[in-house]
Amino acid sequence: MGADEPTRRRVKLALRNGLHLTPITELVKRALEFESEINICFDGKVANARSAMELMLLGATHGAELTIEGSGKDVDPALNAVSRILESKPR
């Protein structure tokens, strides 16, 4: 992977109700804690993890295969934090 290429990770959306307001709010808060740019890709669409509106427009439902892309100096912990939210099992 070149220096300018983003780090990518594939995750399966485990949230029973898909990507909706509650997890989106949590996701945006976590994404803002990192310097790295994080995008979530689904079905040909890309959303900035810091934008609740963009995340809502992804329309990702339970079981969706998502790709998380990130670049920046703290990309690994940022991807880990975002992945944990998306892969959370419903309580």
C-alpha positions as CSV (number, residue, x, y, z in Angstrom):
1,M,0.0,0.0,0.0
2,G,1.4,3.4,-0.9
3,A,1.8,6.2,1.5
4,D,-1.2,8.1,0.1
5,E,-3.6,5.1,0.0
6,P,-6.1,4.9,2.8
7,T,-6.2,2.0,5.3
8,R,-9.3,-0.1,4.6
9,R,-11.3,-2.5,6.8
10,R,-14.5,-4.5,5.9
11,V,-17.1,-4.9,8.6
12,K,-20.6,-6.4,8.8
13,L,-23.2,-4.1,10.3
14,A,-24.5,-5.9,13.4
15,L,-26.9,-3.3,14.5
16,R,-30.4,-4.8,14.4
17,N,-32.0,-1.6,13.2
18,G,-29.2,-0.7,10.8
19,L,-27.4,2.6,10.8
20,H,-29.9,4.9,12.5
21,L,-29.8,8.0,14.7
22,T,-28.5,6.5,18.0
23,P,-25.5,4.7,16.6
24,I,-24.8,7.5,14.1
25,T,-24.6,10.0,17.0
26,E,-22.2,7.7,18.8
27,L,-20.2,7.2,15.6
28,V,-19.8,10.9,14.9
29,K,-18.8,11.7,18.5
30,R,-16.1,9.0,18.3
31,A,-14.9,10.1,14.9
32,L,-14.4,13.6,16.1
33,E,-12.0,12.3,18.8
34,F,-9.4,11.4,16.1
35,E,-7.3,13.5,13.7
36,S,-7.6,10.9,11.0
37,E,-10.2,11.2,8.2
38,I,-12.6,8.3,8.3
39,N,-15.1,7.4,5.6
40,I,-17.7,4.6,5.5
41,C,-18.6,3.1,2.2
42,F,-21.7,1.2,1.3
43,D,-23.4,0.4,-2.0
44,G,-21.3,2.8,-4.0
45,K,-21.9,5.7,-1.6
46,V,-19.2,7.3,0.7
47,A,-20.0,9.1,4.0
48,N,-17.7,11.1,6.2
49,A,-17.8,9.5,9.7
50,R,-18.1,13.1,11.1
51,S,-21.3,13.8,9.2
52,A,-24.6,12.5,10.6
53,M,-26.4,13.5,7.5
54,E,-24.0,11.6,5.2
55,L,-24.1,8.5,7.4
56,M,-27.9,8.6,7.4
57,L,-28.0,8.8,3.6
58,L,-25.9,5.6,3.3
59,G,-29.1,3.6,4.1
60,A,-27.1,0.8,5.6
61,T,-29.3,-2.0,7.1
62,H,-28.6,-4.9,9.4
63,G,-26.1,-7.3,7.9
64,A,-24.7,-4.8,5.4
65,E,-21.1,-5.2,4.3
66,L,-19.4,-1.8,4.9
67,T,-15.9,-0.7,4.1
68,I,-14.3,1.8,6.5
69,E,-11.5,3.9,5.0
70,G,-9.1,6.1,6.9
71,S,-6.0,8.1,6.6
72,G,-4.0,10.0,9.2
73,K,-1.6,9.5,12.0
74,D,-4.1,7.8,14.4
75,V,-5.9,5.8,11.7
76,D,-5.6,2.4,13.5
77,P,-7.3,3.4,16.7
78,A,-9.8,5.4,14.8
79,L,-10.8,2.4,12.6
80,N,-10.9,0.2,15.7
81,A,-13.3,2.6,17.4
82,V,-15.6,3.0,14.4
83,S,-15.5,-0.8,13.8
84,R,-16.6,-1.5,17.4
85,I,-19.7,0.7,17.0
86,L,-20.7,-0.9,13.7
87,E,-20.1,-4.4,14.8
88,S,-21.8,-4.0,18.2
89,K,-24.3,-6.8,18.9
90,P,-27.7,-5.5,20.0
91,R,-28.4,-5.6,23.7
